[in-house]
Amino acid sequence: MSAQPDLTPLESRADEVAGLLKILSHRNRLLVACELINGEKSVSALEAATGAPQPHLSRDLARLKREGLVTARKASTSVYYSLADDRLSRVINALCDSYGQPRRRKK
């Protein structure tokens, strides 16, 4: 019989973890995070990869940015997004390992 995990470290941050999972519980935001695990992408590249209409994608990217999970960089007329939080990378990798092809964030 295996030992019970020690939940003490997680208890103080359970609300933070639950908040992250709530943000990722939306299909488009999850797909965007999965796309960004491989590096910076333009809005048009994210639109093509996720199939999300641009207005919806903009709304979801704004939410991810407001939550501090992605950063935006403007270059000329394009905006490029990347993951800002390594914890998100680890969560996305765990999901990909469990449900699909593992994706590793490029360094």
HELIX and SHEET records of a PDB file:
HELIX    1   1 THR A    8  GLU A   11  1                                   4    
HELIX    2   2 ALA A   14  LEU A   24  1                                  11    
HELIX    3   3 ARG A   27  LEU A   36  1                                  10    
HELIX    4   4 VAL A   43  THR A   50  1                                   8    
HELIX    5   5 GLN A   54  ARG A   66  1                                  13    
HELIX    6   6 ASP A   86  TYR A   99  1                                  14    
SHEET    1   A 3 LYS A  41  SER A  42  0                                        
SHEET    2   A 3 SER A  78  LEU A  83 -1                                        
SHEET    3   A 3 VAL A  70  ALA A  75 -1                                        
END                                                                             
